[in-house]
Amino acid sequence: MSIALRVTCPRAMTETYRTFAEQSLHYFDRPHTEVPLSPIKSPAAWSGDELRQAPET
């Protein structure tokens, strides 16, 4: 069984398909600038304690 993901290239307006393995490699092989040496402080960083204190919406 093979899983493929459709990828649309806006420049060429053509569609191609990536297998699950190709998409995984594309995602995990993305460039990184450095390994964080301390906790990341940003609105996107959260922890369980913060979630328990936050009001539900």
C-alpha positions in Angstrom: 0.0 0.0 0.0 1.4 3.4 -1.0 0.3 6.8 0.3 0.9 9.8 -1.8 0.4 13.5 -1.1 -0.5 16.0 -3.9 1.7 19.0 -4.1 0.8 22.0 -6.2 3.5 24.3 -7.4 2.1 27.8 -7.8 4.8 28.9 -10.2 4.3 26.2 -12.8 0.7 25.5 -11.9 1.4 21.8 -12.2 0.6 19.1 -9.7 3.0 16.4 -8.5 2.6 13.7 -5.9 5.0 12.8 -3.1 4.9 9.4 -1.4 4.6 9.3 2.3 8.3 8.6 2.7 9.2 11.5 0.3 7.0 13.9 2.2 8.4 12.8 5.6 12.0 13.3 4.3 11.0 16.7 3.0 9.6 17.7 6.3 12.3 16.3 8.6 15.2 17.4 6.4 14.3 21.1 6.5 17.2 23.4 7.5 17.6 24.4 11.2 19.6 27.4 12.4 20.6 26.1 15.8 19.5 23.9 18.7 17.8 25.9 21.4 19.8 25.9 24.6 17.0 27.3 26.8 13.2 27.2 26.8 11.6 28.9 23.9 9.6 31.9 25.2 6.9 32.9 22.7 3.1 32.9 22.5 3.3 29.6 20.6 5.2 27.9 23.4 2.9 26.4 26.0 2.9 23.9 28.8 0.3 21.8 30.6 0.2 24.2 33.6 -0.6 27.2 31.3 -3.3 25.2 29.6 -5.0 24.3 32.9 -5.0 28.0 33.9 -6.2 29.4 30.6 -10.0 29.9 30.2 -11.7 27.7 27.7 -13.0 29.3 24.6 
